[in-house]
Amino acid sequence: MKSVLEFKARKGKAPISISTAYTHWEARFLADSLVDCVLVGDSVATVVDGEATTFAATPELMARHTAAVARGLGGAKFLIADFPFLAARKGIVPAVECAALLLRAGAHAVKIEGVDGHEDVIRHLVQSGVPVIGHLGLTPQSMQALGGYKVQGRGEAAAADLLRQAKALEAAGVSGLVIECVPSALGKAVTAAVPVPVIGIGAGPHTDGQVLVFHDMLGLNPGFNAKFVRQFADGNKTVANGLEAYARAVSEGTFPNSKESY
């Protein structure tokens, strides 16, 4: 999958797989994989830089990581980049500048959290030729207002409001949306309610696709074990074993050997 048109055409046909990537080396793995799309998430701030929240991500930081990932992918995958904290809330002109920065870095689309209060920004970007992916449910950039990282959309009123937001995003012209940490039944309802692909993360099995953080799915994030994450590899163990083997080889004098020396 290499374009937003291919992305939109997959609605209801075949599930879409998305992985995050933050660096060139991760992108090189993904370029040769069966994964459909790649997201340069503002989670780079927490996963790579060790920040407590995603607030530390800036347009410039996102552009730098997007460029690195784009080089690694070499055009092999549809690439989405996150709008960072408050980038969609400063008005249309700053938002256009942020979108231009990310698309020039190599992104094919941008992802924006929420809709209330900046629907006009999303609409303007779409009308300016910028493919936009929405993000609803647990929106990490609003974690202070949400009272932390909690499941969203529980209860009839909360579910109805999330459905309203999804329809507002679709009306604004988004090419798809991510829905995070909501009950499975709500994930299914949102998917049925809009004609664009709905990508879930902790939203059950009935969405049009799934997205996970690269490090989480490969077991490369020590101590992180969210309910919605399945580890498809034990990267922590592999890396730990490799480091131990290296240190032992050095201490025992078996590395480097003659073939590894000039």
Summary of the structure (lengths in Angstrom):
residues: 262
radius of gyration: 19.6
end to end distance: 44.5
largest distance: 70.4
contacts: 874
relative contact order: 0.12
helix: 44%
strand: 15%
